[in-house]
Amino acid sequence: MELVENIKINFLCGISVKNINFGQLLNNLSWEDQEILIQETILNDRNVKYPLKRDYQIAFIKHIIKELENGSEEVHDKFYECLSMIINATDNDFSFKHYKINKNNFISVKEANSYIRDGTTGLKVWEASITLTNFIIQNKEYFRDKSIIELGSGCSGLVGLSLLKLCDCKQIFLSDCHESVMNTLQENLLLNLRDEKLEKYESSVLVKERIYVNNKTEIGILNIPWENAEEMSEELSKICQPDIILAADIIYDSSIFNALLNCLNVLFKNFSNIEFILSQTIRNNETFEEFTKILRKNKFQIEDIETNDLEKNIPCSSDASLIKMFRIRKV
């Protein structure tokens, strides 16, 4: 059933239960179809092995039970069995989400259950990275044979792994500077590459992880504190000549503007003809306008990227209208 497939996709990536479109599915749902629904969601192999947040699964099951009971349907025993099992399970600090990027590929992501952990917000998957991933899915040819660096990647690796699995890039380097974030990012890369042929390079102060995948594409993790980008530039130029810089949801506080501007200036100075694609949730217009003024003052050109017709291959939980995309170049 197509509707069950859509519910499965939404469930596995943790979309808020109230935002999942169940349609009329829970009206007159037979015992057999109830079993299909629970097998495709709660008992899905991905969720069994790498489970979603405990409270989310409880809310999902309770919603289904309530709707079935309201319709005077007999509720399948497995819903109650799973609910009891999950309620009695140990609540962990981390959980997983699973994003379907095309017919044959899911990306599984480990993330923190709290928005702030170890002094950082980088251990969560943020909506702007999902929009950026949807942009990549829809513009695969644009990234073919390119070398790419993502700034402020966070823990998920969703953007980089989508590039790796879909776009035939030359090199993909994800970067951050927080130890816990980079450790979780490394876990997520290796989790999603466990069935691939991997050749590992040596690590360094700059290079946390560097892997040659299937004799085809390099993917790695770089430790790039933005304020120290100049110190890293010589080593970076030896391993990568980036064509494109990517980032998602990095403009959240004016206190980071100088460090980010420093990093961008270093990258644009050392690598010619590059461009910067930014996906950003605009939470505060004044903060973002302040950043764009600083960019223009430093001779950067900012162009809007249209996202209204962007297909939502991966669904978003929040209001997508708050997420904007920009192409930034040096004048």
C-alpha positions in Angstrom: 0.0 0.0 0.0 1.4 3.4 -1.0 0.0 5.1 2.1 1.8 2.6 4.4 5.0 3.2 2.5 4.7 6.9 3.0 3.9 6.4 6.7 7.0 4.2 7.0 9.2 6.8 5.4 7.9 9.5 7.7 8.2 7.3 10.8 11.7 6.2 10.1 13.0 9.8 9.8 11.1 10.8 13.0 8.6 13.2 11.6 6.3 14.5 14.4 3.4 12.0 14.7 0.9 14.9 14.4 2.4 15.7 11.0 2.2 12.2 9.5 -0.6 11.8 7.0 -2.4 8.6 8.0 -5.3 9.6 5.7 -8.2 7.1 6.1 -5.9 4.2 6.7 -6.8 3.7 10.3 -10.5 3.5 9.5 -11.6 -0.1 9.0 -8.0 -1.4 9.0 -8.1 -5.1 8.9 -6.1 -7.3 11.3 -3.8 -8.3 8.4 -3.2 -4.7 7.4 -2.5 -3.7 11.0 0.2 -6.3 11.0 1.6 -5.0 7.8 1.7 -1.4 9.3 3.5 -2.5 12.4 6.0 -4.7 10.5 6.8 -1.7 8.2 7.3 0.7 11.1 8.0 -0.3 14.7 9.2 -3.8 13.7 11.0 -2.6 10.6 14.5 -4.1 10.5 16.2 -0.7 10.6 14.3 0.4 13.7 14.8 -2.9 15.5 18.6 -2.7 14.9 19.0 1.1 15.2 16.0 2.3 17.1 14.3 5.7 17.0 13.9 7.8 20.1 11.9 5.8 22.7 9.4 8.6 23.4 8.7 9.0 19.7 7.9 5.3 19.2 5.6 5.4 22.2 3.7 8.4 20.8 3.5 6.7 17.4 2.0 3.5 18.8 -0.4 5.3 21.1 -1.7 7.4 18.3 -2.5 4.4 16.2 -4.2 2.5 19.1 -6.3 5.6 19.9 -7.5 6.0 16.3 -8.3 2.3 15.9 -10.2 2.3 19.2 -12.1 5.4 18.2 -13.2 3.6 15.1 -14.3 0.6 17.1 -11.6 -1.5 15.5 -10.1 -4.5 17.2 -6.4 -3.5 17.9 -3.8 -6.0 16.9 -2.0 -7.6 19.8 1.4 -6.6 18.4 0.7 -2.9 19.0 0.2 -3.6 22.7 3.2 -6.0 22.9 5.5 -3.4 21.2 4.2 -0.6 23.4 4.9 -2.6 26.6 8.3 -3.6 25.3 9.3 0.0 24.4 7.9 1.5 27.7 10.0 -1.0 29.7 13.1 -0.5 27.6 16.1 1.6 28.9 16.0 5.1 27.7 19.4 6.0 26.0 21.2 9.3 25.4 21.3 8.6 21.7 18.8 7.3 19.1 18.6 6.9 15.3 16.8 8.2 12.3 16.7 6.7 8.9 16.4 8.8 5.7 15.3 7.4 2.4 17.3 9.2 -0.3 16.2 7.1 -3.3 14.5 3.8 -4.1 17.5 1.7 -2.9 19.2 3.8 -0.3 18.6 4.8 3.3 21.0 6.8 5.4 21.0 5.9 9.1 22.0 8.6 11.5 22.8 8.5 15.2 21.9 11.7 17.1 21.6 12.9 20.7 18.1 12.8 22.2 18.6 16.3 23.7 19.1 19.5 21.7 22.1 20.4 23.7 24.7 17.8 24.8 28.3 18.1 25.7 28.0 21.9 25.3 27.0 21.7 21.6 23.9 21.7 19.4 25.8 19.8 16.7 24.7 16.3 17.9 21.2 16.8 16.3 20.0 16.6 12.7 18.7 20.1 11.8 16.0 20.7 9.2 18.2 22.9 7.0 20.4 20.0 6.3 17.4 18.0 5.2 16.5 20.8 2.7 20.2 20.8 1.5 20.0 17.1 1.0 16.8 17.4 -1.0 18.5 20.0 -3.1 21.4 17.5 -3.7 18.9 14.7 -4.6 17.3 17.0 -7.2 20.6 18.4 -8.6 22.8 15.3 -8.7 24.6 16.2 -11.9 25.6 19.6 -10.5 27.9 17.8 -8.0 29.3 15.2 -10.3 33.1 15.0 -10.3 33.3 17.9 -7.9 35.4 18.2 -4.7 33.3 19.4 -1.8 33.8 20.7 1.7 30.9 21.0 4.2 31.4 23.5 7.0 29.9 22.9 10.4 28.7 19.4 9.4 27.4 18.4 12.8 27.0 14.7 13.7 24.8 13.3 11.0 26.8 13.0 7.8 23.5 13.2 5.9 24.7 15.7 3.4 28.0 14.0 2.7 26.6 10.5 2.5 23.9 11.7 0.1 26.6 13.2 -2.1 28.6 9.9 -1.9 25.7 7.6 -2.7 24.1 9.7 -5.4 26.5 12.1 -7.1 29.8 10.5 -8.2 31.8 13.2 -6.5 35.6 13.3 -6.6 36.1 14.2 -2.9 33.7 15.0 0.0 35.1 16.4 3.2 32.8 17.1 6.2 34.2 19.4 8.8 33.5 20.4 12.4 35.7 21.3 15.4 33.8 19.7 18.4 35.3 16.4 19.5 32.0 14.7 20.5 30.4 15.9 17.2 33.3 14.6 15.1 33.3 11.2 17.0 29.6 10.7 16.3 30.0 11.9 12.7 32.7 9.3 12.3 30.4 6.6 13.7 27.7 7.6 11.2 30.1 7.5 8.3 31.3 4.0 9.2 27.8 2.8 9.9 26.6 3.7 6.5 29.8 2.4 4.7 29.9 -0.9 6.5 29.1 -2.9 3.3 31.5 -0.9 1.0 35.1 -1.5 0.1 37.2 1.0 2.2 40.8 2.1 2.0 41.8 4.3 5.0 44.4 7.0 5.0 46.5 8.2 8.0 44.9 10.8 10.3 46.4 14.1 11.4 45.6 17.2 13.3 43.4 18.3 10.4 42.2 14.9 9.2 40.0 13.0 11.6 39.1 10.4 9.0 39.8 9.9 5.4 38.5 7.0 3.4 38.7 5.9 -0.3 35.3 4.2 -1.0 35.0 1.5 -3.7 38.2 2.8 -5.4 36.1 5.7 -6.5 35.4 8.6 -4.1 37.2 10.0 -1.1 35.2 11.0 1.9 36.6 12.3 5.1 36.2 14.3 8.3 38.3 17.5 8.9 38.9 19.3 12.1 38.5 23.0 11.0 38.1 25.6 13.8 37.0 28.5 11.7 39.2 31.0 13.5 42.2 28.8 12.8 41.5 28.2 9.1 44.6 29.9 7.9 46.8 27.5 9.9 45.1 24.6 8.2 45.1 26.0 4.7 48.5 24.5 3.6 47.7 21.0 4.6 44.1 21.3 3.3 45.4 22.3 -0.2 47.5 19.2 -0.3 44.5 16.9 0.1 41.7 18.8 -1.5 41.0 21.5 -4.1 37.4 22.2 -3.4 35.0 23.4 -6.1 32.0 23.8 -3.7 31.6 24.7 -0.1 28.3 23.6 1.6 26.8 24.4 4.9 23.5 24.1 6.7 22.1 26.1 9.6 25.4 27.6 10.7 24.1 31.3 11.0 22.5 31.2 14.4 24.5 33.7 16.5 26.4 36.9 15.6 29.3 35.8 17.9 30.5 33.3 15.3 30.4 35.8 12.3 34.1 36.9 12.5 35.3 33.3 12.7 33.1 32.1 9.9 34.1 35.1 7.7 37.8 34.3 8.4 37.2 30.8 7.2 35.4 31.8 4.1 38.1 34.4 3.2 40.8 31.8 3.6 39.0 29.3 1.4 38.1 31.8 -1.3 41.7 33.2 -1.3 43.4 29.8 -1.6 41.0 28.1 -4.0 39.9 29.8 -7.2 36.4 29.6 -8.8 34.7 28.1 -5.7 31.2 28.8 -4.6 29.4 28.5 -1.3 25.9 27.0 -1.1 24.2 27.7 2.2 20.9 26.3 3.5 19.7 28.2 6.5 16.6 28.3 8.8 15.9 32.0 9.3 15.0 32.2 12.9 15.8 35.8 13.4 15.8 38.2 10.4 18.0 40.8 12.0 20.7 38.2 12.8 20.7 36.9 9.2 20.7 40.4 7.7 23.6 41.3 9.8 25.5 38.4 8.4 24.6 39.3 4.8 25.8 42.9 5.3 29.2 41.6 6.6 29.5 39.3 3.5 28.7 42.1 1.0 31.1 44.5 2.9 33.8 41.8 2.3 33.0 41.6 -1.5 30.8 38.5 -1.4 27.8 38.3 -3.7 24.7 36.6 -2.4 22.1 35.0 -4.7 18.8 33.3 -3.6 18.3 29.7 -4.7 14.6 29.0 -5.4 13.3 26.2 -3.1 9.6 26.4 -3.6 9.7 23.7 -6.3 12.1 21.6 -4.4 10.7 18.1 -4.2 10.5 16.9 -0.6 12.2 13.5 -1.1 12.9 13.6 2.6 10.0 15.1 4.6 10.6 17.9 7.0 9.0 18.3 10.5 9.2 22.1 10.7 7.8 24.9 8.5 9.9 24.6 5.3 9.1 28.2 4.5 11.6 29.3 7.2 14.4 27.6 5.4 16.1 29.5 2.6 19.0 28.6 0.3 21.7 30.9 -1.0 24.6 30.8 -3.5 27.6 32.9 -2.4 30.5 33.9 -4.6 33.4 36.3 -4.3 33.0 39.4 -6.5 
